[in-house]
């Protein structure tokens, strides 16, 4: 009979201590293991030289360190790097690294596909297969960090290549709550990646009960995919709004700030020509976040739409985006326009697709829908 090996990437810090206890090992062994795996990138137990030989022997028979395998690795002209990773049974996910002068940001996937199906997002049009495990989520960071270190070996480069992580790739992280939080715990743990809560962001389309749960369990920076200033339009663009409308979402965001490491929520807003980019929409947003029943301290990140073949959708012209931003800024709201990165390798926001064995049959249903 084949022994099933425990993937240590699947274990958050608490679980790893419990696992070591099950092997009759003391808690400090878990800290040693975490440092070898997550700080040094070592997956071979024999190379973990300060572990007792007896423990290395136990681990070799019952455990492994296995991140998703790399299928493809592409680098954009602007330095953005995208990996396609195999998560089994015909499913592949995408992970993106965005280098900047003052930081390196990794965009991590949490599901193979997505059930939210926002109108303007390529991932949702691929359908949904399954949630990723903690090991498959943290494995993206493990793979990317040490691949980047190897690439820059010998250069005058910082020891840590990835300074920021956003759960903003394929999938809705709050619909895969336990696995996502397990990965967050490792990102924040000083014996693993030691990232600041301010430098780890969960991006959600607005799963209200899970926003509250995240505040109690593992508060990090919060970004909300807003994309519309009223329920009628948001119902169309973000179907989840029909279950969690704007009033309840704004109230959840305001509650979250009591626990958040930052004193604001970031609202992401995809700029769609003639759909949600009028001056009147910007003024509605001001009323929503400043003068509504639940005012929220916030900043806006305006995202030029990245076309992926969805008919009827176009990117707002630059002058329209700037005029829209001006209305928000005149109201005293910090507003940025996201630079488009990685277009040439389909790594820009909203373009991640991967390969998904769709259990929701969304692609078939889309093909059957009448064209506008």
Number of C-alpha atoms within 10 A of each C-alpha: 3 4 8 10 13 16 16 22 26 22 23 24 19 13 14 20 21 17 17 19 14 10 13 10 14 13 15 11 18 21 19 15 23 27 18 22 21 25 18 14 17 18 18 14 21 15 11 18 10 12 16 10 13 8 16 18 13 12 19 13 12 13 16 17 18 17 23 20 17 16 12 11 13 17 16 16 12 14 14 23 22 25 23 21 23 20 19 9 9 10 18 23 30 26 25 28 26 21 18 11 5 7 14 17 20 28 22 26 27 31 26 28 35 28 22 21 22 22 15 25 25 24 26 24 23 24 25 27 21 19 22 21 21 25 24 29 27 30 22 25 24 24 20 21 24 19 14 15 18 10 9 14 11 8 8 7 10 9 10 14 20 22 18 20 23 19 25 23 26 27 31 28 27 24 18 18 17 14 24 26 21 23 25 26 22 23 25 18 17 15 19 22 22 15 19 17 19 15 18 23 20 23 22 23 23 27 21 22 13 18 23 16 14 21 19 12 13 16 25 22 24 26 25 21 18 23 24 25 21 18 16 12 15 21 18 14 21 22 18 18 24 13 12 18 19 22 14 18 21 22 16 21 27 20 16 25 20 12 18 22 17 18 13 18 20 22 21 23 22 26 28 22 18 13 16 21 23 18 17 13 17 20 15 18 21 21 15 19 20 17 12 15 13 19 16 22 17 21 20 23 19 21 23 23 22 23 18 16 10 12 10 10 18 19 19 21 14 12 9 17 21 14 15 21 22 16 19 21 16 11 12 12 18 15 20 16 17 15 11 14 19 23 16 13 16 18 28 22 23 22 22 27 26 20 22 22 17 19 11 15 14 17 14 12 9 11 9 9 8 6 8 5
